[in-house]
Amino acid sequence: MTRLTRVITPESAEITLPDVDMSARLAGVTLPNPVMTASGCAGYGRELDQFFDITALGAVVTKSIMLQPRSGRPTPRMAETPGGMLNSIGLQGPGIEEFVDRDLRWLEERGARVVVSIAGGSADEYVRLAQRLRHSSAVTAIEVNISCPNVENRGLVFACDPVASSVVVEGVRRNSAPGTPVFAKLSPDVTDIVAIARACVDAGADGLSMINTLLGVVIDTETMRPHLGGVTGGLSGPAIRPVAVRAVWQVHQALPDIPIIGMGGIRTGADAFEFILAGASAVEVGTTVFNDPSAPLRVAYELQRLLGTRGFASLDDAVGHAHRSADQPT
C-alpha cells in the first residue's frame, strides 16, 4: 500500500501526496525533487520567493549571466502567440561580479540549491565565467547556455555547430570545480540534435538541458513591421512542448546513461511526467510562471501525485519508462 504524506501548498492548504521517492540524481548531485525554475523566467529567485518557499524546489536555475553588465535588446521585447510567447530580452543582466556579490550570495543565504546559467559571446568568456564560479560553495551545477551568438564566428550560434559547442563545453568543464556538474543547454534549431548532444558529452558535459527556445518572428499587421525591436525572438510555452519531448526522447535513446534536464511548455505535473517518461531526470518550469508564479511547486506536487497513481515508488523508476514500453510487443 502506498503511504501518504501531507504538505502545505503555497495557498496554505494542506494536501496529501503519495510517498514517492522524488530524489533527482544528476551526475553525482542529488536534488530532493526534480522540479526547477527555467533560466530567464524567474530572475535570480527573489521574485518567486514572495509566492512560495523556493528552497522547496529541486533547484533555482538563474537567468543566464555574462561577464559584463548588459542592457539587453531594444523594446518591444515580448509578443504573445496563440501557444505561448516570443521574447527578445537579449540576456539583460548585471554581470558576473554583481551577480556573485549580490544574487548568488542571497540564494546561498536563503538556502536554495542553485544552478547557475552562464552565457558568452566567445569561448574565452565562458572559461572566465567558469573560473569565477569555481570556488563558490553556492553553485550546485552549471548550465552552459550555448544558444548564444558566437561573435568569433560571424554571429553563428554555438549550439548549432558541434565543434563550437565542444570548444565551449570543454573549456567550462576544465575550469569548473571537479564535483560541480556541467550541463550543456541545447538549441532545437538544428538538423540533428543527437549529434550536438554527443559532441557536448564527448567534450566533458556531465549532462544536457533541453530545449532552449525556438527562433521565431511576429509581424504586426497594423504597422506591417516586425513586432519585436530585435526582430527575432525565442518561442516558448505549450506550443514547443512536443518538440522538446521529441528532443529528449531522441537524445535519451542515443545516450541513455547521460542525465537530461527537460524543459519546454511545462504547465502541469502531467506535462512534467511526459518529459520524465521520455528520458528526462529532472525538469524546468518557465513561461507559465508569468501567469502562475507558484507553478513550479504546484507542478512538483502534481508530478508526485501522478507518479504514485501510476504505481512508481520512485522518480528514478519512471525515467525513460516510455522507451521500455515502446520496446514491448503490442
N, C-alpha and C positions, 0 to 999 in steps of 0.2 A: 504494500500500500504506500502511495506517495505521501510523505509528510508535508505539512503546510507550515509556512512561516508568515508572520504578519509584519507589514512595513507601513510607514507613514508616507503618503503621497505629498507632492508639493502643495496640494489644496488642504492638507492636514486631515485628510480622510484615511481611515485605516483600511487596507485591503489585504487579502490573503493570497499568498503565492505558493505554488508547489515547491518542495525542497529539491531544487535542481542545482548541481554544482555549476555555477556560471563563470568559473575562472577561465580567462582567456590567456593562452600561452603563446607568446610572440617572441621567438628567437631568444629564449633564455630569460625573458621578463614575463612575470605572471601578473595579470590585472584581475581585480575582483569581479569584473564583468566585462563584456566585450563592447560596450557602447561608449563612443567618444563623440566629442564635437568634431565637425569638419572644419578644416582650416579656412579662415576668411569669413565665416558666418557667425562667429561669436567673439571676435576680438581676441582678447587675452584672458577671458574668463570673468572679468568683473561684471560685465553686462548681464550674464546669465545667473550669477551668484545671488542676485537680488530676487530671483524667482524660485530657485531651489539650491540645495547644497551641492555645489559642483564636485565636492570630494566623494559623492556617491557614485559618480561616473567612473568608468574604467580609466579614463584619462581626459585631459583637456588638450586638444590639438590647437596650437596657436596659429594666428594669422601668419602667413609667410613673412619672415623677417629678412632684411637685406643689410649690407654693410652700412650704408649711409641712409639718412632720412630721405623719404620720397613723398612728394605731394600727390602722386597718382596721375591719372589721365584726366582730360578735360570733361566737364559736365555737358549734357546729362550722362550719368554713369550706369543707369539701370533702366530696363524695359521689361514689362510683363509680357508673357506669351501665354497661349492657351494651356500649355502643360508645364509652365514653370516661369523662369525669368532669365534674362541676359544681364550680366554685369560686366562693367568695363572699369573697375576700380583702379587697376593698374598697380597693385602691390604698394598702396599707400602705407607708410609706417614710419616709426621713429628712428630706425637704425639700430644696429646690434647693441651699441653701448647703452643707450637709454633703455632698450628692452631688457637687458640683463640687470641693470641697476634698479629699474622700477617694476616692470611687469613680471619678469621671472622671479624676482625676489618676493613679490606679493603672492604669486602662485605657490611658492615653496612655503612661505609662512602660513598660507591658507591650508596647506596640507594636501594639495591636489597633485596627482600624478600628471606629468607634463611631457607631451610630445612636441618638440619644437620643430616647426616647419621652416626651412631655410630656402632662399632663392637668390640667384645671382645672374649677372649678365656675362660672366666668364667663369671658366673652371677655377681660376685662381680665387675669385670671390667666394665660391663655395668652400674652398680649402680654408680661407681665412675665417669664415664663419664657424667651421668645424673646430678650428684651433681655439677660437674664443670660447666655445661651449665645452671644450674638452674636460675641463676641471670643475665644472659645475655639478654639484650634487643634486640639483633640482631637475636635471634632464633625465627622463625615463627612456626616451628614444628620440631619434632624429628622423623627420620625414623630409626627404630631399625633393623639393618641388622642381623637377627638371622640365616642366612645361613652360619655362620662361624663354624668351627670345635669346639666342646666343649672339651677343654683339660681336664676337670674334669671327662669326661665320655668316655674315650678311643677314642677321636677324632671324635665322632659322631656329626652330625650337629644339632644344637639346633632346627631348623625349621622342622626337620624330626620327632620330638618327642613332643607330646602335653604337657607333663609335663615339659620338659626342656624349651619349648617355654614360658609356663605360668610363670615359675620362673623368667626368664629374663624380660618379659614384666611387670610383677607385680613390680619388683624392679625398673625398669625405670620409670614407671608411679608414683610410690610412691615418687620418689626422683626428679621428674621434676616439674617445676612450674605448678600450677593448671590450668592456662589458656593456656598452651602450649600443643597442640595435640600430641599424641604419635601414630605413625603408625608402625605396625609390617610388615616387608618385608618378604614375604613367598617364600619358595622354591617350584618349580614344581616337584621335585624329591621325591614325597610322594604318597602313595596309595590313601589317602583321604584328599585333601586339605581343604575341608569344616571342617573336624574335627580339624585340626590345627587352622583354622580361628576362630572357636568357642572358642577354648582354649585361644587364644590370647585376644579375646574380653572379655571373662569371667574374664581374669586376669587384665583387665583395659585398653586394647588398644582402642583408640578412633577411629581408622580406620586401613585399611590394604593397603599395597602396594604389587602389584603382577603383574608379577612374576620376580624372580631373574633368573639368567641364568640356563640352563640345563647342567649337568655334561657330559663331552664328552672326547674322546681321538682321536688324529690323529696319524696315523703311517706313518712314512717316508718310502716309498717303496724302496728308494735307500739305506738307512742305515739299513732298516728293524728294526728300533727302534722308540719308541715314539718321535714325533717331539718336544713336549714341554718339557722344562727342568724339570718341576714339574709333568710330565706325563699327569695328568688330567687337564682340563680347563673348563671354563664356556662358553657354546654356546649361542651366542646372534645373533640378526639380523632377517631378514624376515622369516627364517626357523622356528622360535619359535612362531611366532605371533598367529597361530591357537591354539596352546597350551595355550598361555596367555589369549586369548579371551575366551577359554573354562573355564579356571580357574576363570576368572572374572564373567562369566555367572553363574557358579555353586555357587559361594560364594554370589553373589548378590541375587540369587534366594532363598538361605537359610537364608541370613541375609540382607534383603532389606533396613534396616534403617542404616546400617553401611557404611560410606563413603569409597570408594575404589579409589586408585590411580593405574591406569593400565599402564603397560609397557611391551615391548617385540616386537621388529621388526617394530616399527612405523617409517615410512619414509615419509608419506603424510598425508594431512588432512583427506583423506578417511580412512586411517588406524586408525587414532585417533578417527574418528567418529564411527568406528566399536566397539572400546572399550567403548565409551560413550553409545552406544545403548545396549551393553551387561551389563552395570551397573556401569561403572566407572564414578566418578565425576570429575576426572582430569587424566592427562596422563603425562608420562615422555618420552622424546626422547633421545636415547642414541647412539647406534652404528653408525647410519647414519651420525653423526657429523664428523666422521673421514674422510669422503669424501665430506661432505657438512656442513661446520661449522655453517652456518646460518640456518640450517634445523629447529631448534626449533621455530624460529619466523615465518618461512615460513609455517610450519605446523599449527601454530595458525591462520594465515590469511586464509589458505585453509579450516580449520575447520569452521571458522566463515562464510566463503562464502557458504560452504556446508549446514550448519545449516539454513541459510537464504533461500537457494534454496529449501530445504525440508520443509519450512514453519514454522520453530521453531522460536518463539520470544525470547527464552532464552535457554541457555545451560541446565538449570535445567529441562526444559520440555523434553529434549531428553534423559536424564539419565535413562537407563533401558527400553527405549521405545520398544526394540525388545521383551522384556518379555510380554508387553501388547499386542503387535501384535501377538505373538505366542499363546496367550490365546484365541484369537478370532477365531471363526469357519471359515474354508475356503470354 
